């Protein structure tokens, strides 16, 4: 009887230690710490076996929470990579399973022999532990690990709930004496175990619900961040697509886009097609760096001069187009603009001027190409008249 009882102790604790090690990550170095934990666990089991052998089974049953469970908790305090309260939750989780195996083993003994039979008890416990193994691996361990990393508070409450459920099962099974002297209490024992498992399931269910909502909120934050990033990238892309890199003013694509918008709305506007005079002479006399600076300063000067009136676009090379918006047509004076540019442009080489032509929508054309061509011809005539002088 005593040998079988000790065998039951060894097998039950072997499964318990195995389940705890499945649940709890140990500190580094893991291999060394695992070996040390197994050695200490073996010593604890030997001590409890000696208690059963020399003091008696009733004493062991009454005090095993202190002689068996408490040393494991202390051991986890030193070697678990999780905080103490989180480790205690893992031990209590295994103990909830242990309570199920205990009552299954006792009940199997009662049904078959009507008395505490350690070998039958042990066999029933082994079967119960094996049935719980996939549940530990697939359900309890992943959720517990996730809980340990995401929950910082509330572990005392969770542990208290498991301790109360454990105490209930313990008192039903062993207080004031073991359940074999009160076989009618087997039903109460199973009710207590079911309540313990239900409490455990509720804890996990609530965590999963909270985690699910947190995941949704986290996904929303990530989505909002991506939307903001997309918005910023879109703005950068628009800058690249619609702006001229050299001069910083809008480009030809932006010009046609905005002209089409005005035409769609049937709003009057005019364009002023500009061609710089003798830019080749600037590049030949100085260098292309000076020529680029010449273009840049000219574009920026036009842009400042058109504030509140319209926009300037680099059409191609040394050609620019000014678009004057509806409502400003009557006050727009091309010669005044030209004189203002000559006055305001700030470059360290002589400014050689420009020629221009104007086209009005819709009198000079009803689409961008016709308007550009009309203004270009007007500009060409002006440039030709300069050469003829």
N, C-alpha and C positions, 0 to 999 in steps of 0.2 A: 504493500500500500504506500509506504513512504517513498520507495524508489519510483513508483509510478507518479506520485505527486510531484516529486522533484523533476521528473522528465516533463511533466505538464508545465511546470514553471519554466524550464529551460526553453522548450519549444515556443511557448507563448511569448516569452521575452525576446527570443530570436526574431520572431515575426514583428514584434513591436519596434525593436531597434532597427530592423530593416525598413519598416514603414517610416520611422522618424528620419532616417538617413535619406530616404526617397524625397521627403518633403523639405528638409532643411539643408540649405547650402552651408558648408563649413568654411571657416576661414582658411586662407592660404598658409602653409602648403596643404592642400586638401588630402593628398595621399597619406602624409604623416599623421595629420589630425584624425583622419578616419581610422587608422590603425590604433591610435591612442584611445579614441572613443570606444572602439570594440573591446580593447583590453580592459578598460575601466568598467564597461558594461558587463563583461564576463566576471569581473571581481564582485560587482554588485549582485549578480545572480548567484554566485557561490556563497556570498554572505547570507542571502535570503534562503538558500538551500540549507545552510547550517542552522538557521533559525527554525526552519521546519523540522529538521532532524533532532535538534537538542532542546528546543523550547516548546515546539508543538505547532500544529497547523492552525488551531484557533487563534493563537497569538499572531501568527503571520497574517491570517485573514483580517484580523482587527487592525493591524498596524502597517499593512503593506503600502498604503499611500505614503508613509514616512520612510519605510525601509527600502522601497523599490522605486516609486515614482519620483520622490524628492531628489535622490541622487542624480537622476537623469536631467532634471531641471537645472541643478547646479552645474552639471557637466556641460549642458547647452549654454549656460551663461559664459563659459570660457571659450568654447569652440564654435559656436554658431556665428555665422556672419550677420545674422539678423539680431535686432535688439531683443532684450530679454522677453518683453511682453509678446512679441511676435513668435518667439521660439516656444513660449508656454502655450500659445494657441495651437502650434503644431503637435505638441505633446498631448494636449487635451483632445485634439482631433483623433489621434491614434487611440487615446483612451476610450473615446466614444465607440470606436470600432471594437476595442477590446471588451467593452461591456456587452456588445452584441455577441461576441464569441464566447464570453463567460456564461451568459444565460443559455445560449444554444448548447454548450457543452453540458451544463448542469441538467438542462431539460432532457437531452438525449440520454444521460445516465438515469434520470428518473423514469423515463418511459421504458427503458430496456431492463433495468435492474431494480428500480425503486430505491436506489441509494447512490451516494457519491462514488462513482467508478472512474478513477483518473484516466484509464486508457480510453474509455468511451468518450469521456469529457475531452481529452486531448485530440482524439480523432475528429470530433465535431468542431473543435476550435480550428484545427488545421483546414478543414473544408471551408469554414466561414472566412478565415483569413485569405484563402486562395480566391474565394468569390469576390472579396473586397479588393483584391490586387488591381484588376483592370479599372475599377472605380477610382482608386487612388491615382493611378497613372494618367487616366484620360480626363478625369473631372476635378478631383480634389487638388492634386498637385498644381496643375496650371492656374487654377483660380487662386489658390493660396499664394503662389509666387507672385501673381499679379497684385493681390491684396497687399503683400508685404512691401512692394515697391511703391504703391500708389496711396496707401493709407498711412498717415502718420499719427492720427489720434483715434480714440475709440476702442483701442485694443483691450483696455481694462474692462469695458462694458461687455465686449465679446467674450473675453475669458470668464467673466463673472457668470454669464449665461451658461457657458459650458460647464463651469464648476458646479453650478446649481443643478444642472441636469445630471452630472456625474454623481453628485451627492445623493440625489433622489434615487438613482439606480442602485447605488451602494447600500443605502439604508433598506431598500426593498429586498435586496438579495442577502444581506448579511446582518442586519440589526433587527431585533435584539439577538437573533441567532441565524444560522444559515438557512436558506430557503427549503432545504430538505426536511427541516422540522416544521415547516409551514408550507407544504406543497400547494395549498390553495392560492398562495401568493405568486405562483408562476405567471398567472394572467396579469397580476399587477406589475410583475417584473417586466413583462413584454410591453405593457402600456407605458411604463417608465422609459424603456429603451426607445420605443416609438416616439415618445415625446422628445427624447434627447436627439434622435435623428431628425425630427421635425424642426427643432430649434436650429440645428446645424444647417439644415436645408434652407431655412428662412434667412439665416445669416448670409449664405452664399447667394440666394436669390436677390436679396436686397442689394448686395454688392454688385451683382451683375447688372441690375437695373440702374444703379447709380453710375456704374462704369459706362453703361450704354449711353446714358445721357451725357456723361462727360466726353465720351468719344464723339457724339454728335456735335457737342459744343466745340470740341477741338477741331473737328472737320470743318465746322463753320468758320472758325478762326483761320484755318489754313486756306479755305476757299476765299475768305475776305482778303487775306494776304496776297493770294495769287491774283485776285481781281485788281488789287492796288498795284501789284507788280506789272500786270498786263496793261493797266492804265498808263503807268509810267513808261513802259516800253512802247506802248502805242503812241504816246506823246513824242517819244524820241524818234519813232519811226516816221511820224508825221513831219517832224523837223527835217529828217533826212530826205523824205519824199518831196516835200513842198518848198524846201529852202535851198538856195545856192550855197555851196560850201565855201567858195572863195570870198564872195562879197557879203554873205549873211542875209541878203534880201531874198524875197520869194523867187521861185524859179518859173520856168516856162510852163511846167505842168500845173502849177498853182494858178498861173494866169488864165489858161484855158478853162480850168475848173470853175474859177470865179466868174469869168465872162459868161460861161454857159448858165450859171446860176442866175445872173442878171437877166439874160435873155429869156430864160424859163419864166421869170417873174415879170417879164415885159417892162423892165425898168431901164430908163435912159441912162447912158454913160458914154464917155469918150475915152479913147486911148491915144496916147502920145508916143509914137515910135521914135526912139532915139538911137543915133549911131555916133559914137565918138569920132572926132576928126583926128586923123593922123596918129592912131595908136601904134601903128607899125613903126613910125618914126621914133616914138618914145622907147619902144623895145630895142630898136637898132642903136639909138643914141646912148641909152643907158644900159639896162639889162631887163630880163623878164621879171626879176624880182621887183624892180621899180615899176614895171608895167602892171604887175598884179596889184601893187599898192595904189597905183593910179586908178585902176578899176574899182578897188575897194573903197577908196575915199570918195570917188564920184558917186557910187551907189549909195553910200551912207549919207552924203550931202543931199541927194534927191529925196531920200527917205525922210530926212528931217524937214525938208521943205514942203513935203506933201502931208505932214501930220494934220489930221482933221479934214483933208481934202480927198486923198486917195492912197493908192499903194504903188510901189515900184517893183518891177520884176526884171530879173536878168533873162533876156530872151536867148541870146547866144553870143559867145565871144565878147565883142565890144558893143553889143546891141542891148538896149533896155526898153522896156515899155512901162509907161505910167498909165494907170487906170483911175480915172476921176469919177467918183460916185455921183449918182443922181442926187440933186439938191445942191451940188457944188458947181454945176456946169456954168451957171451964169457968172459966177465970181472967179472962174478959173481964167488966168491969163498966161499963155505959154511963154511969151516974151519976158514977162515979169519973173516967171519961174527960172528961165534961162539966165537972166541977169543975177538973180539971187544965188544960183548955183555958182556962177563965176565969182561972186563976192565971198561966199561962205566956204568954198572948197579949200582945204588946208593940205597942200602937198609941197614938197621941197623942190619940185621942178615946175616949169611953166605949164599952165593949163591951156590946151590947144582948142578947147571948145567942142561943140557937137552940133549935129544937124538933126532936125526932127520933122515928123509929119503927123497930122492929126486925122482921126476918123471917128465919126459919131454914129452911135447906134440909136435908131435903126436907119437913119437917112443914108449912111455910107455903106451899109451892109447889114445882113440879118443873121450872120454866123461869125464865129471867131476868125476863121481863115480869110473870109472876104474882108473883114475889118482890118486884119493885120496887113493883108496885101495892099489895101487902099492906103493905109498910113505909111507903109513902106515906100510906096510909089511917091507919096507926097514928100517923104524924107529924101528920097533919091533926087527929086527935082530941086529941093533946096540945096543939097550937097553939090549938084551939078552947077547951079547958079553961082556958088562960091568959086568953083574952079574957073568959070567963064569970066569972072571979074579980073 
